[in-house]
Amino acid sequence: MNKEIKMGKANLEVFSETLQQIAETNKGLLVVTSDSRGSGKLVPFAQRFPRQLVEVGIAEQNLVGISAGLASTGKQVFAVSPACFLTARSLEQIKNDVAYSDNPVTLVGISAGVSYGALGSTHHSLHDYAALRAIHNIVVCAPADNFETREAVQQAAVSDHPVYIRFGKRPMPILREDVPFTFGKGRVLREGKDMVILATGETVHPAMDAAAMLQASEGLEAMVVSMHTVKPLDTTLLTELREKGMPILTVEEHSVNGGLGEACAAFLLQGRHHNAFHIMGIPDEYTVTGSQQYIFDHYGINGAGIATAALELLHTAEKA
């Protein structure tokens, strides 16, 4: 771990705190949950604003439909549910009631990626980027740290259009607060001239660790970008990176199919110049069971694993 980076709270805790701050002055903000106020860290919100929280029970399709109906009356709605169920069981409601109807609902997928760990593949959400990227008119965001979480929630709370935000469970680092956050704009957290690591969500921290390792052991300078918004992509930044010609490694807590890596590859391939490119994520196989960290380590989504993949990509680029 990069010793310069300090640990903060779980992003979900910051999510709840930010909602409470907004609700103090915005009585039109409503939170709708599917038996998930506890796991969503929303018990304090419910205690302070009981008339601004709606509980629908374990009924995710109803959750999204009710949220869309409330939003259509002018309410600013946050619909909170485990990401694995929210983006699979409720996909039709997300498509029709929220996105196609352009209702300003913020869908919040909690315990995303492999955060549920030992509960197994039924509780993993390794499909959500892919599913929602195919639906028009919805922002897809995975904050990397507490700062990005606060900014994402605040911006979603004033958005006139649908947003999806995913959160994990464990405490996250405080990376940088001096780089502005805006949906659809990647944040360069570390400059570099040798290669680029594009990461999203909870994989940004190990990407930063990998860059520190590469500099310490190889003297290499890797740029690290938090691509917190998977959709819409920051195509302006990607165009700049393509023109620089540096090898690009993407890292995500998602299937290698349909996520950040494939989105970036599809855009970059349309240009005249083709960078050496590699996608890191969860491969298309029967996913192992264990804690989030165990699964990350198994697939090399940690500082050492990302550094190794970066070196291999650099060597490939040199041979080309």
ROTOR-705224 format. One record per residue: residue in one letter; x, y, z of N, C-alpha, C, O in turn. Coordinates in pm, whole numbers, padded with zeros to 5 digits, always signed. Each point is the difference from the previous one (the first is absolute). Example, Ala and Ser with C-alpha at 12.3 -4.5 7.8 and 13.67 -1.06 7.14 Angstrom:
<recs>
a+01319-00569+00780-00089+00119+00000+00090+00120+00000+00104-00002+00066
s-00139+00107-00138+00082+00119+00006-00077+00109+00073+00051+00111+00017
</recs>
This chain:
<recs>
m+00085-00121+00000-00085+00121+00000+00087+00125+00000+00100+00005+00072
n-00135+00094-00151+00068+00128-00004-00019+00069+00135-00112+00036+00036
k+00223-00017+00038-00009+00055+00136-00043+00147+00001-00041+00052+00104
e+00050+00014-00219-00039+00140-00006-00152+00017+00000-00051+00110+00026
i-00021-00217-00054-00146+00007-00010-00062-00037+00135+00031-00104+00057
k-00118+00190-00006-00067-00024+00128-00135-00066-00023-00068+00027-00099
m+00031-00114+00192-00129-00067-00010-00110+00087+00059+00021+00073+00098
g-00137-00081-00160-00116+00073+00048-00109-00095+00043+00027-00106+00055
k-00152+00144-00081-00115-00082+00036-00044-00085-00119+00051+00014-00111
a-00145-00103+00137-00065-00069-00111-00078+00105-00080-00062+00089+00058
n+00066-00101-00190-00072+00097-00083-00148+00005+00033-00064+00105-00011
l+00008-00220+00053-00142-00002+00036-00030+00090+00119-00106+00062+00007
e+00200-00054+00088-00020+00088+00114+00000+00146-00045-00081+00080+00048
v+00169-00046-00140+00006+00136-00052-00126+00029-00082-00054+00111+00005
f+00007-00210-00078-00126+00012-00074-00114+00038+00093-00075+00093-00028
s+00061-00165+00139-00107+00027+00097+00015+00138+00063-00098+00073+00013
e+00221-00037+00026+00023+00130+00061-00034+00113-00097-00058+00102+00040
t+00093-00121-00167-00026+00105-00099-00149+00015-00024-00050+00112-00014
l-00022-00224+00009-00145+00007-00017-00065+00074+00117-00093+00078-00020
q+00142-00103+00141-00057+00069+00116+00023+00150-00009-00088+00079+00035
q+00206-00039-00080+00029+00142-00015-00094+00064-00102-00050+00111+00021
i+00026-00181-00130-00089+00054-00104-00144+00008+00050-00071+00097-00025
a+00028-00203+00098-00139-00008+00046-00033+00109+00101-00118+00032+00020
e+00219+00025+00046-00026+00105+00098-00069+00121-00063-00078+00068+00065
t+00108-00044-00191-00059+00117-00067-00087-00038-00119-00069+00086-00056
n+00071-00213+00017-00078-00044-00116-00101-00105+00043+00032-00119+00006
k-00154+00163+00024-00104-00093+00046-00058-00081-00116-00079-00091+00021
g+00119+00125-00143-00044-00078-00116+00089-00117-00030-00026-00076-00093
l+00134+00059+00172+00088-00115-00019-00058-00120+00074-00029+00007+00119
l+00011-00117-00190-00053-00122+00058+00097-00116-00024+00066-00007-00104
v-00060-00082+00201+00080-00122-00014-00096-00119+00003-00082-00011+00091
v+00093-00076-00190-00085-00119-00008+00092-00122+00011+00099-00011-00073
t-00130-00080+00164+00086-00116+00021-00078-00130-00010-00122-00004+00018
s+00195-00102-00049-00060-00134-00008+00058-00085+00113+00082-00088-00023
d-00127+00116+00145+00050-00069+00119+00152+00016+00011+00071-00093+00038
s-00023+00213-00072+00145+00019-00007+00047+00126+00072+00108+00051-00028
r-00189-00001+00122+00046+00120+00071+00120-00031+00087+00087+00085+00019
g-00080-00207+00035+00115-00037+00082+00126-00016-00082+00102+00062+00029
s-00109-00145-00132+00118-00024-00084+00037+00123-00079+00115+00013-00043
g-00211+00077+00022+00029+00125-00071+00044+00112+00092+00015+00114-00044
k+00007-00144+00173+00043+00099+00100-00101+00115+00014+00038+00114+00024
l-00166-00146-00041-00103+00103-00002-00083+00006+00128-00098+00075+00006
v+00134-00152+00095-00074+00007+00127+00004+00141+00058-00104+00048+00044
p+00219+00020-00041+00000+00137+00050-00089+00094-00081-00064+00089+00055
f+00061-00109-00188-00087+00082-00084-00146-00023+00039-00077+00096+00014
a+00038-00223+00003-00138-00033+00034-00039+00057+00136-00115+00041+00019
q+00209-00038+00075-00029+00054+00133-00020+00151-00004-00083+00055+00071
r+00161+00012-00155-00009+00146-00008-00112+00047-00091-00063+00103+00025
f+00037-00180-00132-00098+00044-00100-00098-00115-00032-00004-00048-00113
p-00073+00005+00212-00086-00117-00020-00104+00020-00110-00043-00098-00062
r+00002+00221+00036-00100+00025-00103+00062+00011-00140-00071+00019-00099
q+00203-00032+00094+00068+00009-00130+00063-00132-00041+00083-00005-00091
l-00122-00102+00159+00048-00133-00037-00119-00093-00020-00089-00007+00084
v+00089-00063-00197-00107-00094-00034+00060-00140-00006+00097-00023-00072
e-00156-00070+00146+00047-00139+00001-00099-00087-00076-00118-00006+00035
v+00165-00062-00139-00089-00084-00080+00019-00150+00025-00072-00083-00055
g+00170+00049+00141+00028-00141+00022+00081-00059-00115+00045+00071-00090
i-00029-00203+00095+00083-00066-00102-00082-00014-00127-00057-00105-00030
a+00051+00215-00044-00081+00008-00121+00065+00103-00092-00050+00111-00016
e+00161-00151-00044+00083+00095-00074-00072+00063-00120+00021+00118-00029
q-00103-00195-00039-00073+00058-00113-00097+00109+00048-00013+00104-00064
n-00054-00129+00175-00086+00102+00059+00082+00122+00042-00043+00114-00017
l+00161-00141+00073+00088+00109+00042+00022+00099-00113-00015+00121+00019
v+00051-00172-00137+00032+00089-00112-00127+00066-00055+00001+00119-00032
g-00110-00195+00022-00124+00057-00050-00053+00110+00090-00043+00104-00049
i+00045-00127+00180-00047+00100+00095+00090+00124-00005-00049+00113+00004
s+00179-00135-00012+00095+00111-00006-00025+00085-00124+00004+00123+00007
a-00030-00188-00120-00028+00074-00123-00128+00081+00013-00008+00114-00045
g-00094-00174+00108-00125+00071+00020+00016+00122+00088-00056+00106-00029
l+00134-00120+00136+00025+00113+00089+00078+00110-00072-00028+00119+00016
a+00127-00161-00094+00080+00099-00073-00083+00075-00102+00025+00117-00027
s-00124-00184-00029-00084+00065-00102-00086+00111+00060-00054+00083-00073
t+00040-00082+00206-00078+00105+00067+00088+00115+00047-00047+00093+00065
g+00176-00100-00097+00090+00108+00037+00092-00030+00115+00078+00087+00039
k-00084-00208+00018+00090-00037+00108+00137-00039-00055+00012-00047-00114
q+00092+00067+00196+00135-00045-00036+00022-00131+00076+00014+00001+00122
v-00009-00112-00195-00008-00132+00063+00131-00077-00012+00061-00005-00107
f-00019-00055+00218+00112-00093+00003-00057-00138+00031-00057-00022+00107
a+00072-00072-00201-00049-00137+00017+00117-00090+00035+00091-00016-00080
v-00094-00043+00200+00116-00070+00054-00028-00149+00014-00098-00040+00063
s+00186-00041-00122-00018-00145+00005+00132-00067-00037+00083+00062-00067
p-00061-00187+00110+00122-00070-00043+00015+00002-00152-00095-00030-00073
a+00214+00064+00027+00023+00018-00143-00032-00124-00081-00050+00009-00113
c+00077-00126+00170-00022-00124-00075-00146-00019-00035-00032-00050-00108
f-00059+00090+00197-00143-00016-00025-00059+00121-00072-00085-00013-00088
l+00132+00132+00126-00053+00122-00057+00016+00002-00152-00093+00039-00071
t+00209-00081+00022+00028+00013-00144-00028-00127-00079+00028-00006-00119
a-00083-00094+00183-00039-00122-00072-00150-00021+00012-00071-00005-00101
r+00022-00008+00222-00142-00024+00023-00086+00117-00046-00114-00019-00042
s+00168+00141+00050-00079+00119-00031+00039+00064-00133-00030+00117-00023
l+00097-00191-00063+00053+00061-00122-00109+00060-00088+00018+00108-00057
e-00130-00176+00045-00108+00052-00085-00054+00132+00055-00029+00093-00076
q+00014-00085+00209-00051+00123+00061+00103+00114-00015-00037+00115-00022
i+00165-00150+00035+00103+00103-00020-00007+00052-00144+00007+00121-00023
k-00020-00212-00071-00003+00040-00142-00122+00086-00030+00013+00110-00055
n-00131-00159+00090-00124+00068-00042-00044+00112+00094-00028+00111-00045
d+00021-00142+00176-00056+00097+00094+00095+00114+00034-00043+00113+00025
v+00173-00143-00026+00098+00101+00039+00066+00064-00122-00016+00119-00027
a+00092-00201-00049+00083+00058-00106-00082+00051-00118+00014+00116-00039
y-00099-00201-00018-00076+00042-00118-00105+00106+00034-00037+00081-00085
s-00011-00083+00210-00096+00102+00043+00068+00125+00054-00066+00098+00032
d+00199-00103-00023+00082+00114+00043-00044+00054+00135-00015+00121+00018
n-00006-00213+00078-00030+00041+00136+00129+00014+00080+00085-00089-00005
p-00069+00199+00080+00126+00026+00070+00017-00087+00125+00000+00050+00112
v+00015-00179-00134+00025-00095+00109+00149-00030+00004+00062-00025-00104
t-00004+00028+00223+00137-00048+00018-00008-00140+00056-00042-00021+00114
l+00082-00076-00195+00003-00140+00040+00133-00026+00070+00106+00027-00055
v-00112-00078+00177+00121-00021+00078+00018-00150+00023-00075-00063+00075
g+00176+00007-00140+00031-00142+00016+00101-00019+00112+00116+00039-00014
i-00159-00098+00123+00089-00019+00115+00061-00140-00002-00051-00091-00066
s+00162+00076+00139+00074-00128+00005+00027-00050-00141-00024-00116-00033
a+00075+00207-00051+00018-00029-00141+00125-00084-00026+00078-00028+00090
g-00063-00012-00217+00115-00081-00038-00002-00131+00075-00098-00075-00006
v+00208+00047+00077+00007-00124+00079+00002+00032+00150+00056-00076+00079
s-00117+00189-00040+00001+00040+00141-00070-00099+00091+00036-00013+00117
y-00135-00058-00171-00069-00100+00083+00085-00125+00018-00034-00087+00081
g+00145+00077-00156+00101-00102+00022-00052-00141+00012-00042-00062-00098
a+00045+00010+00220-00028-00141+00024-00145-00040-00026-00030-00119-00001
l-00059+00214-00021-00138-00036-00035-00007-00056-00142-00101-00059-00038
g+00205+00077-00039+00011-00069-00129-00054+00076-00118-00042+00115+00010
s+00044-00184-00124-00029+00064-00128-00141+00059-00009-00021+00096-00073
t-00075-00153+00146-00135+00055-00005-00003+00143+00051-00088+00078-00037
h+00184-00043+00124+00003+00133+00060+00109+00090-00060+00018+00113+00044
h+00053-00162-00144+00097+00085-00068-00071+00082-00107-00092-00049-00066
s+00134+00172+00048-00053+00082-00109+00115+00031-00095+00061+00107+00005
l-00033-00201-00091+00107+00014-00099-00057+00028-00138+00070-00008-00101
h-00198+00042+00099-00072+00021-00126-00057+00140-00012-00046+00038-00108
d+00049+00042+00215-00079+00123+00003+00047+00104-00102-00082+00066-00063
y+00215-00050+00047+00046+00094-00102-00051-00041-00138-00053+00081-00075
a+00070-00210+00045-00038-00049-00133-00149+00019-00025-00040+00044-00108
a-00042-00078+00207-00145+00011-00017-00043+00145-00019-00081+00030-00088
l+00134+00059+00171-00045+00139-00003+00065+00081-00111-00056+00100-00044
r+00172-00143-00003+00061+00070-00115-00088-00015-00124+00004+00085-00089
a-00082-00191+00082-00084-00024-00117-00133+00073+00007-00079-00004-00094
i+00053+00072+00206-00124+00075+00016+00029+00148-00016+00090+00054+00066
h-00165+00012-00152+00023+00141-00025-00046+00086+00116-00090-00037+00076
n+00153+00154-00063-00045+00104+00093+00017-00038+00147-00091+00020+00080
i+00208-00074-00045+00029-00022+00141+00151+00009+00021+00077-00063-00072
v-00036+00142+00171+00140+00011+00038+00035-00122+00086-00078-00040+00085
v+00197-00017-00108+00046-00115+00078+00131+00039+00068+00099+00027-00068
c-00099-00025+00201+00114+00054+00075+00041-00093+00114-00084-00058+00068
a+00216+00044-00048+00054-00077+00112+00106+00084+00070+00115+00003-00044
p-00151+00067+00152+00097+00084+00070+00115-00081+00058-00018-00113+00047
a+00137+00174-00050+00120-00069+00047+00026+00023+00148+00059-00085+00067
d-00101+00199-00015+00034+00033+00138-00109+00086+00062-00104+00024-00060
n+00130+00021+00181-00101+00079+00073-00029+00133-00070-00115+00044-00004
f+00218+00019-00052-00020+00127-00070-00090-00020-00121-00097+00075-00018
e+00127-00173-00066-00083-00024-00117-00142-00037+00039-00095+00035-00070
t+00079-00105+00180-00133-00037+00047-00083+00123+00035-00114+00013-00044
r+00171+00077+00123-00072+00123+00037-00040+00079-00124-00113+00047-00012
e+00208-00032-00080-00026+00078-00120-00107-00066-00086-00089+00067-00052
a+00097-00200+00037-00096-00071-00084-00141+00011+00056-00096+00021-00075
v+00082-00036+00206-00132+00007+00063-00057+00142-00013-00118+00018-00030
q+00202+00081+00054-00046+00139-00011-00043+00033-00142-00102+00067-00020
q+00177-00112-00078-00035+00029-00139-00123-00079-00043-00083+00051-00075
a+00070-00174+00122-00119-00079-00033-00125+00062+00060-00108-00007-00060
a+00121+00068+00178-00115+00058+00070-00060+00120-00072-00112+00040+00029
v+00187+00018-00123-00053+00115-00075-00014-00034-00149-00027+00087-00082
s+00046-00213+00049-00010-00040-00140-00145-00011-00044-00087-00039+00078
d+00061+00075-00202-00134-00014-00058-00015-00132-00076-00104-00023-00062
h+00205-00062+00068-00001-00122-00079+00046-00119+00085+00056+00020+00107
p-00078-00143-00153+00035-00119+00078+00150-00018+00021+00082+00033-00087
v-00048-00085+00204+00138-00027+00036+00005-00136+00071-00090-00034+00076
y+00196-00042-00102+00027-00123+00076+00136+00017+00067+00099+00031-00066
i-00094-00052+00199+00126+00006+00075+00017-00132+00074-00093-00048+00064
r+00211-00009-00073+00025-00126+00072+00104+00020+00110+00097+00074-00016
f-00120-00142+00129+00089+00008+00115+00034-00140+00051-00080-00093-00010
g+00202+00081+00064+00039-00121+00071-00026+00017+00149-00077+00087+00041
k+00143-00172+00040-00030-00001+00143+00116+00045+00089-00021+00052+00109
r+00143-00072-00156+00113+00019+00091+00047+00145+00004-00029+00077-00091
p+00103-00038+00198+00055+00136+00006+00090+00026-00121+00074-00088-00045
m-00084+00209-00007+00076+00036-00119+00098+00112+00031-00018+00075+00096
p+00123-00065-00179+00102+00102+00025-00048+00139-00040-00099+00016-00072
i+00170+00082+00121-00019+00137-00046+00113+00025-00099+00115+00018+00040
l-00147-00015-00167+00102+00009-00104+00042+00146-00024+00106+00042+00046
r-00188+00032-00118+00029+00143-00021-00130+00078-00001-00100-00043-00056
e+00104+00159+00121-00118+00086+00003+00022+00129-00079-00088+00086-00006
d+00206-00073-00056+00032+00123-00072-00024-00012-00150+00030+00093-00075
v-00084-00207+00030-00033-00020-00141-00152+00000-00011-00066-00083+00062
p+00008+00175-00139-00146+00011-00007-00068-00129-00046+00056-00078-00076
f-00178+00059+00126-00082-00115-00038-00122+00048-00076-00073+00087+00047
t+00052-00144-00164-00120+00026-00079-00037-00129-00072+00086-00067-00056
f-00213+00032+00058-00042-00118-00075+00051+00009-00144-00010+00104-00064
g+00066-00213+00015+00045-00004-00139+00139+00054-00023+00045+00007-00115
k+00027+00032+00221+00135+00053-00014+00096-00077+00091-00012+00006+00122
g+00107-00077-00183+00096-00075+00079+00089+00092+00083+00025+00115-00039
r+00023-00165+00151+00086+00077+00090+00142-00058-00004+00022-00115+00037
v+00073+00195-00082+00140-00043-00001+00054+00015+00141+00021+00112+00048
l+00001-00224+00019+00045+00001+00139+00152-00004+00011+00057+00039+00101
r+00006-00088-00206+00147-00008-00001+00048+00017-00143-00048-00068-00091
e+00140+00158+00071+00054+00023-00133+00106-00107-00033+00061-00058+00090
g-00042+00033-00218+00099-00097-00043+00023+00008-00148-00088+00043-00075
k+00207-00084+00029+00033+00009-00141+00025-00134-00066+00018-00007-00122
d-00017-00101+00201+00036-00131-00056-00121-00084-00038+00006-00076-00097
m-00113+00088+00172-00121-00076-00030-00117+00059+00079+00019+00089+00083
v-00139-00141-00111-00121+00050+00066-00074-00117+00063-00017-00105-00062
i-00028+00124+00186-00090-00096+00065-00133+00071+00021-00010+00096+00077
l-00092-00143-00147-00136+00052+00016-00075-00095+00092-00020-00117-00035
a-00022+00164+00150-00071-00086+00095-00129+00068+00043-00016+00121-00015
t-00075-00202+00069-00127+00055+00045-00041-00063+00133+00032-00115+00027
g-00102+00193+00055-00050-00052+00127+00110-00044+00094+00102+00067+00015
e-00122-00182+00047+00091-00045+00104+00129-00061-00054+00082-00048+00078
t-00064+00050-00210+00128-00045-00057+00097+00116-00019+00115-00023-00037
v-00159+00146+00061+00090+00114-00017+00110-00003+00105+00116+00030-00030
h-00152-00067+00153+00101-00005+00107+00113-00097-00035+00116+00040+00006
p-00143-00166-00041+00111-00089-00038+00074+00049-00124+00118-00029-00016
a-00185+00102-00073+00069+00057-00116+00103+00103+00045+00110+00007-00055
m-00146+00073+00155+00096+00096+00055+00117-00073+00067+00115+00042-00014
d-00144-00150+00084+00106-00081+00060+00094-00053-00108+00122+00003+00016
a-00180-00052-00126+00080-00056-00110+00092+00107-00059+00117-00028-00029
a-00168+00149+00011+00082+00108-00055+00118+00031+00092+00111+00024-00047
a-00137-00024+00178+00109+00025+00096+00104-00111-00007+00120+00026+00008
m-00166-00151-00023+00093-00113-00011+00084+00007-00126+00120-00027+00002
l-00183+00065-00112+00071+00009-00128+00109+00107+00006+00109-00016-00055
q-00141+00126+00122+00100+00105+00012+00115-00043+00090+00116+00026-00029
a-00150-00092+00140+00102-00039+00097+00091-00110-00054+00121+00003+00023
s-00178-00100-00095+00078-00116-00042+00057+00011-00141+00105-00057-00030
e-00175+00132-00058+00041+00005-00141+00033+00141-00049+00049+00018-00112
g-00076+00081+00194+00021+00137-00043-00098+00046-00106+00026+00096-00072
l-00140-00164+00063-00101+00033-00100-00104+00096+00058-00034-00008+00118
e-00015+00097-00202-00100+00097+00042-00132-00034-00067-00019+00022-00120
a-00072-00076+00198-00132-00038-00052-00103+00106+00038-00012+00038+00117
m-00062+00009-00217-00111+00088+00027-00117-00083+00053-00029-00107-00053
v-00038+00155+00157-00117-00068+00053-00120+00092-00013+00002+00115+00045
v-00107-00165-00109-00122+00077-00021-00116-00072+00066-00022-00119-00023
s-00053+00192+00105-00126-00054+00053-00108+00025-00103-00049+00112-00014
m+00011-00217-00059-00111+00010-00096-00127-00037+00074-00061-00104-00026
h+00022+00190+00118-00115-00026+00085-00129-00013-00078-00092-00069+00044
t+00084+00135-00159-00120-00009-00081+00025-00094-00117+00074+00033-00093
v-00136-00149+00098+00013-00099-00107-00086+00041-00120+00030-00035-00114
k-00137+00109+00143-00089+00048-00106-00061+00132+00046-00065+00002+00104
p+00082+00109-00178+00077+00010-00123+00151+00004+00027+00045+00055+00100
l+00031-00112-00190+00145+00000+00011+00056+00140-00025-00060+00081-00070
d+00174-00056+00128+00071+00124-00028+00079-00020-00130+00119-00030+00003
t-00186+00048-00115+00063-00024-00129+00104+00107-00034+00092-00026-00078
t-00105+00145+00137+00102+00103-00021+00132-00044+00058+00104+00011-00064
l-00108-00062+00187+00122-00050+00064+00054-00121-00074+00121-00010-00022
l-00208-00080-00017+00046-00119-00073+00067+00038-00132+00098-00062-00039
t-00151+00162-00028+00062+00046-00125+00140+00054+00027+00092-00027-00077
e-00076+00104+00184+00132+00053+00035+00098-00113+00030+00116+00004-00041
l-00164-00106+00113+00087-00113+00034+00036-00080-00125+00113-00047-00013
r-00207+00033-00078+00028-00072-00125+00108+00071-00079+00090-00064-00056
e-00098+00196+00051+00098+00077-00077+00139-00010+00062+00100+00007-00072
k-00092-00022+00203+00131-00013+00065+00063-00136-00026+00121-00015+00014
g-00203-00083-00051+00053-00130-00040+00045-00091+00113+00059-00105-00026
m-00087+00142+00150+00044-00083+00113-00084-00127+00011-00120+00003-00030
p+00180-00114+00072-00080-00120+00028-00106+00030+00105+00025+00078+00093
i-00141-00139-00106-00113+00026+00090-00047-00130+00063-00031-00097-00070
l+00026+00095+00202-00051-00113+00077-00126+00044+00072+00002+00102+00070
t-00111-00176-00086-00123+00032+00074-00021-00102+00110+00034-00117-00016
v-00089+00163+00129-00022-00087+00116-00139+00026+00055-00039+00115+00020
e-00037-00223+00004-00136+00017+00049-00046-00121+00081+00048-00112-00020
e-00140+00136+00112-00063-00105+00080-00128-00041-00070-00111+00026+00047
h+00129-00090-00161-00112-00031-00090+00050-00107-00096+00121-00020-00014
s-00211-00047-00051+00040-00092-00106+00084+00074-00104-00021+00118-00025
v+00115-00188-00034+00078+00059-00110-00089+00023-00122+00039+00070-00093
n-00159-00128+00094-00094+00018-00110-00096+00115+00031-00071-00002+00100
g+00071+00103-00186-00103+00103+00008+00022+00114+00095-00090+00083+00016
g+00206-00075+00047+00021+00104+00099+00087+00114-00048-00001+00036-00118
l+00078+00022+00210+00084+00115-00030+00100-00032-00111+00016+00077-00094
g+00051-00192+00106+00103-00034-00098-00053-00007-00141+00058+00058-00092
e-00169-00129+00073-00056-00012-00135-00053+00133-00050+00007+00028-00120
a-00061+00054+00210-00048+00132-00041+00117+00085-00052-00012+00065-00104
c+00123-00066+00177+00118+00076-00042+00057-00056-00130+00035+00076-00090
a-00025-00207+00081+00056-00063-00120-00082+00034-00123+00055+00029-00106
a-00187-00033+00120-00087+00028-00114+00020+00144-00050-00002+00025-00120
f+00021+00068+00214+00023+00138-00043+00139+00016-00061+00014+00059-00108
l+00087-00110+00176+00137+00019-00046+00026-00062-00137+00079+00052-00078
l-00147-00163+00049+00022-00069-00127-00049+00082-00118+00039-00025-00114
q-00126+00123+00140-00054+00080-00108+00095+00111-00045-00029+00071-00096
g+00141-00056+00163+00096+00103-00038+00105-00052-00095+00002-00119-00033
r+00083+00206-00012+00106-00037-00094+00113-00074+00069+00064-00087-00059
h-00040+00122+00186+00111-00060+00073-00055-00103+00098-00101+00023+00067
h+00169-00136-00058-00043-00105+00091+00105-00022+00108+00113-00038-00029
n-00152+00063+00152+00090-00020+00113+00003-00147+00038-00098-00072-00019
a+00212+00028+00074+00002-00131+00065-00103+00005+00112-00007+00099+00073
f-00070-00204-00057-00118+00008+00086-00026-00135+00066+00019-00105-00061
h-00061+00110+00189-00035-00124+00070-00108+00028+00104+00001+00104+00066
i-00095-00198-00052-00110+00012+00096+00024-00093+00118+00022-00120-00018
m-00027+00176+00139+00004-00080+00122-00137+00006+00066-00058+00108+00014
g+00006-00222+00026-00128-00008+00069-00023-00143+00041+00095-00076+00018
i-00220+00039-00004-00034-00138+00034-00020-00077-00130-00088+00035-00079
p+00168-00139+00054-00010-00072-00128-00131-00077-00013-00070-00025+00098
d+00040-00012-00220-00124-00072-00031+00015-00146+00039+00027-00086-00084
e-00044+00059+00212+00012-00135+00054-00083-00009+00128-00054+00100+00046
y+00045-00219+00009-00071-00015+00127+00078+00073+00108+00111-00040+00034
t-00169+00147+00019+00070+00088+00092+00024-00069+00135-00089-00066+00053
v+00209+00084+00000+00033-00061+00129-00082+00067+00110-00052+00110-00016
t+00043-00180+00129-00074+00051+00115+00097+00035+00111+00095-00075+00026
g-00118+00186+00039+00085+00044+00110-00025+00146+00026-00090+00059-00059
s+00169+00000+00146-00015+00143+00027+00035+00081-00124+00060-00052-00094
q-00098+00178+00095+00035+00087-00113+00150+00001-00021+00047-00011-00114
q+00030+00024+00222+00146+00005-00014+00054-00131-00053+00092-00002-00081
y-00149-00110+00127+00045-00131-00049-00023-00010-00151+00087-00047-00073
i-00205+00091+00028-00031-00008-00143+00090+00096-00078+00048-00035-00108
f-00025+00154+00161+00092+00094-00066+00138-00064-00014+00060+00004-00108
d-00010-00062+00216+00133-00061-00004+00004-00117-00097+00099-00019-00072
h-00205-00059+00069-00006-00117-00089+00015+00042-00146+00066-00068-00078
y-00129+00180+00042+00004+00044-00139+00105+00109-00024+00003+00061-00107
g+00083-00037+00205+00108+00097-00018-00042+00144+00002+00072+00086-00050
i-00189-00057+00107-00047+00139+00006+00050+00061+00132-00078+00036+00088
n+00208-00026-00079+00066+00062+00115+00125+00070-00053+00032-00009-00118
g+00038+00079+00207+00114+00078-00047+00100-00083-00078+00040+00039-00110
a+00001-00153+00165+00101-00083-00066-00052-00057-00131+00072-00004-00100
g-00198-00041+00099-00056-00059-00121-00015+00101-00112+00026-00030-00117
i-00070+00150+00152-00017+00104-00101+00137+00044-00052+00016+00025-00120
a+00083-00014+00209+00135+00037-00043+00056-00104-00096+00064+00036-00099
t-00086-00164+00127+00047-00106-00088-00066+00009-00137+00066-00012-00102
a-00198+00032+00101-00071+00014-00127+00048+00122-00078+00009-00004-00122
a+00022+00112+00194+00050+00121-00066+00135-00025-00066+00023+00043-00113
l+00066-00114+00184+00131-00031-00059-00013-00089-00123+00069+00021-00100
e-00157-00118+00108-00022-00089-00115-00053+00079-00121+00039-00025-00114
l-00128+00120+00141-00055+00082-00108+00110+00089-00060+00006+00017-00121
l+00079+00038+00205+00109+00084-00050+00096-00082-00087+00045+00048-00104
h-00015-00169+00145+00089-00086-00078-00064-00036-00134+00068-00007-00102
t-00199-00015+00105-00072-00029-00125+00009+00119-00094+00021-00016-00120
a-00038+00136+00175+00005+00121-00082+00138+00021-00059+00013+00045-00114
e+00091-00077+00191+00137+00018-00049+00031-00094-00115+00078+00035-00089
k-00138-00154+00090+00025-00099-00106-00077+00030-00128+00036-00047-00108
a-00144+00124+00122-00087+00027-00115+00070+00088-00105-00060+00032-00103
</recs>
